[in-house]
Amino acid sequence: MNTLYDIAIIGAGPGGTTTASYLARAGVRVLLVDKAKFPRDKTCGDALSPNALKVLGDLGLLGAVKDFGFRLNGVRLVAPDGNEMVASIPQKAGLVDYLYIAPRYRLDNLLLQHAIDSGAEFKPGFKVSDIQVERDKVAIVGKNRKVTSSFTARMGVIATGANISLLKKTGLMSHSPKFAVAARAYFENLTNLDNLMEIRFDGVPIPGYGWIFPTSATSANVGAGFLKKSRNLPITARRVFDTFLAHGPVQERLGNSKRMGTVKSYPLHMGFSAARTFSDRLIVVGEAAGLVNPFTGEGIDYAMESGQIAAQVLNHQLGRGDFSSRALHAYDKKLRARFQSIFVWSTHMRGLYMNNWLLNPLIRAAGKESFVRKSFIEILLGYCNAGKALSPHIIYHVLRNF
Ligand SMILES: Cc1cc2nc3c(=O)[nH]c(=O)nc-3n(C[C@H](O)[C@H](O)[C@H](O)COP(=O)(O)OP(=O)(O)OC[C@H]3O[C@@H](n4cnc5c(N)ncnc54)[C@H](O)[C@@H]3O)c2cc1C
């Protein structure tokens, strides 16, 4: 007879595996499926913020991440006009004052192994094509090597990242949101890297940015992305990446380095503000819920934190046996309490500052004024409301630096 799982999670990225770990730790019967076989790559900048490191610490995985990740102590921002500013990571209670660049090939496998060790059952190579919500269970239908089969569970969690096909199929999404797109590759033999996360607004279309994130003293994850304002725009992530690499100052930074492997591109779904995150017997976790910062593109921490929140709510609802849409509204409420204002204000900040006209004086002001610099970095790290960037004090300094 078919096993009835408590929770079936679709997608074993940071969102799905974090949800699985916390639930399995609590003794819940969890099935985790992914279309990929692990370890698998995920196109990403690989940057872990202090908030992300906190979740990894809570899972007991910080030491393991430090074994293969590369520690960075600050941020370098390069304005469209080439002007630079450098800032260290500010102290914040309960958080570390550094970042890690941890390639996803290793990070996601670490998180997956942790979920399995915690008691979750994992089915790799299972591509889910449909979720049928019935009166007392959900059926997860998919294919493994062209053979269709299904699993049943009391509840389903959609954690499929930027792949929104199941959201459409289940009616959780009625129209496609706007996506950002980005491309990245790894480079070796760099000679002038430092322990800084380099974000560059030169050589890329705005709104967008390029990055050089060191993965060791001599290697880096290099990429570029931009917000596709219209779906019909002919520009591709690969073209933006190539233009970024051909930009003089970037060429100079990369010197005689050598690209390792292919250039990979992938979309980013940032539409959390208007996303539906629950329905009867279903909730949505991580990037599938649009949880990617509209200004910075950070999504790993948000995926893991939403996984923590999901596990907390689902565990509670399992105790009560209530998986109705009304009961699962509690998940959405907690998510909105944590993320909604970040998304609203980051979108406003992107609208105001993501143009050459204001980015140049903003970065110039941040280079000169410690208050502006600290505020800007705190906004990028999600330590304070992005609305701070619109405060009269900051606008005053920006205007002074035209
Ligand atoms: C180029 C680029 C750079 C980025 N840089 C950063 C960064 O530096 N730092 C940061 O924090 N964030 C970054 N992000 C965002 C970050 O990668 C994502 O937000 C994050 O991976 C979301 O985690 P997730 O678990 O929600 O989804 P994912 O990590 O995308 O995992 C989803 C999983 O679902 C599986 N799946 C999808 N559909 C199905 C299906 N139908 N059936 C079965 N399995 C399925 C996939 O195989 C995948 O394993 C970047 C994104 C891009 C594209």
The ligand as a Tripos MOL2 file, in Angstrom:
@<TRIPOS>MOLECULE
LIG
   53    58     1     0     0
SMALL
NO_CHARGES

@<TRIPOS>ATOM
      1 C1         22.5310   34.1440  -10.9890 C.3       1 LIG1
      2 C2         21.9280   34.1710   -9.6100 C.ar      1 LIG1
      3 C3         22.6920   34.6450   -8.5460 C.ar      1 LIG1
      4 C4         22.1720   34.6160   -7.2450 C.ar      1 LIG1
      5 N1         22.9870   34.9860   -6.2110 N.ar      1 LIG1
      6 C5         22.5530   34.8670   -4.9420 C.ar      1 LIG1
      7 C6         23.4410   35.1010   -3.8560 C.ar      1 LIG1
      8 O1         24.6340   35.3790   -4.0460 O.2       1 LIG1
      9 N2         22.9610   34.9910   -2.5880 N.ar      1 LIG1
     10 C7         21.6500   34.6650   -2.3430 C.ar      1 LIG1
     11 O2         21.2580   34.6180   -1.1690 O.2       1 LIG1
     12 N3         20.7930   34.3990   -3.3640 N.ar      1 LIG1
     13 C8         21.2140   34.4660   -4.6490 C.ar      1 LIG1
     14 N4         20.3740   34.1380   -5.6850 N.ar      1 LIG1
     15 C9         19.0100   33.6660   -5.3760 C.3       1 LIG1
     16 C10        19.0500   32.2130   -4.8680 C.3       1 LIG1
     17 O3         19.8170   31.4150   -5.7430 O.3       1 LIG1
     18 C11        17.6420   31.6160   -4.7670 C.3       1 LIG1
     19 O4         16.7540   32.5840   -4.2950 O.3       1 LIG1
     20 C12        17.6080   30.3900   -3.8590 C.3       1 LIG1
     21 O5         18.2850   29.3210   -4.4660 O.3       1 LIG1
     22 C13        16.1600   29.9800   -3.5730 C.3       1 LIG1
     23 O6         16.1400   28.7640   -2.8720 O.3       1 LIG1
     24 P1         14.8800   27.7960   -3.0370 P.3       1 LIG1
     25 O7         15.1230   26.6250   -2.1640 O.co2     1 LIG1
     26 O8         13.6310   28.5540   -2.8680 O.co2     1 LIG1
     27 O9         14.8990   27.3450   -4.5840 O.3       1 LIG1
     28 P2         16.0510   26.6200   -5.4270 P.3       1 LIG1
     29 O10        17.3520   26.7570   -4.7780 O.co2     1 LIG1
     30 O11        15.9000   27.1120   -6.8220 O.co2     1 LIG1
     31 O12        15.6530   25.0790   -5.3610 O.3       1 LIG1
     32 C14        14.4940   24.6110   -6.0160 C.3       1 LIG1
     33 C15        14.6320   23.1080   -6.2280 C.3       1 LIG1
     34 O13        13.3930   22.6360   -6.7630 O.3       1 LIG1
     35 C16        13.6510   21.6520   -7.7560 C.3       1 LIG1
     36 N5         12.4810   21.6260   -8.6380 N.ar      1 LIG1
     37 C17        12.0080   22.6430   -9.4060 C.ar      1 LIG1
     38 N6         10.8980   22.2400  -10.0580 N.ar      1 LIG1
     39 C18        10.6720   20.9440   -9.7030 C.ar      1 LIG1
     40 C19         9.6760   19.9870  -10.0470 C.ar      1 LIG1
     41 N7          8.6770   20.2740  -10.8900 N.pl3     1 LIG1
     42 N8          9.7560   18.7470   -9.5010 N.ar      1 LIG1
     43 C20        10.7660   18.4330   -8.6370 C.ar      1 LIG1
     44 N9         11.7350   19.3100   -8.2800 N.ar      1 LIG1
     45 C21        11.6780   20.5480   -8.7960 C.ar      1 LIG1
     46 C22        14.9300   22.1470   -8.4260 C.3       1 LIG1
     47 O14        15.6180   21.0790   -9.0540 O.3       1 LIG1
     48 C23        15.7060   22.7280   -7.2360 C.3       1 LIG1
     49 O15        16.5880   21.7790   -6.6700 O.3       1 LIG1
     50 C24        20.8440   34.1610   -7.0100 C.ar      1 LIG1
     51 C25        20.0660   33.7140   -8.0850 C.ar      1 LIG1
     52 C26        20.5970   33.7130   -9.3740 C.ar      1 LIG1
     53 C27        19.7540   33.2000  -10.5110 C.3       1 LIG1
@<TRIPOS>BOND
     1     1     2 1
     2     2     3 ar
     3     2    52 ar
     4     3     4 ar
     5     4     5 ar
     6     4    50 ar
     7     5     6 ar
     8     6     7 ar
     9     6    13 1
    10     7     8 2
    11     7     9 ar
    12     9    10 ar
    13    10    11 2
    14    10    12 ar
    15    12    13 ar
    16    13    14 ar
    17    14    15 1
    18    14    50 ar
    19    15    16 1
    20    16    17 1
    21    16    18 1
    22    18    19 1
    23    18    20 1
    24    20    21 1
    25    20    22 1
    26    22    23 1
    27    23    24 1
    28    24    25 2
    29    24    26 1
    30    24    27 1
    31    27    28 1
    32    28    29 2
    33    28    30 1
    34    28    31 1
    35    31    32 1
    36    32    33 1
    37    33    34 1
    38    33    48 1
    39    34    35 1
    40    35    36 1
    41    35    46 1
    42    36    37 ar
    43    36    45 ar
    44    37    38 ar
    45    38    39 ar
    46    39    40 ar
    47    39    45 ar
    48    40    41 1
    49    40    42 ar
    50    42    43 ar
    51    43    44 ar
    52    44    45 ar
    53    46    47 1
    54    46    48 1
    55    48    49 1
    56    50    51 ar
    57    51    52 ar
    58    52    53 1
@<TRIPOS>SUBSTRUCTURE
     1 LIG1         1 GROUP 0 **** ****
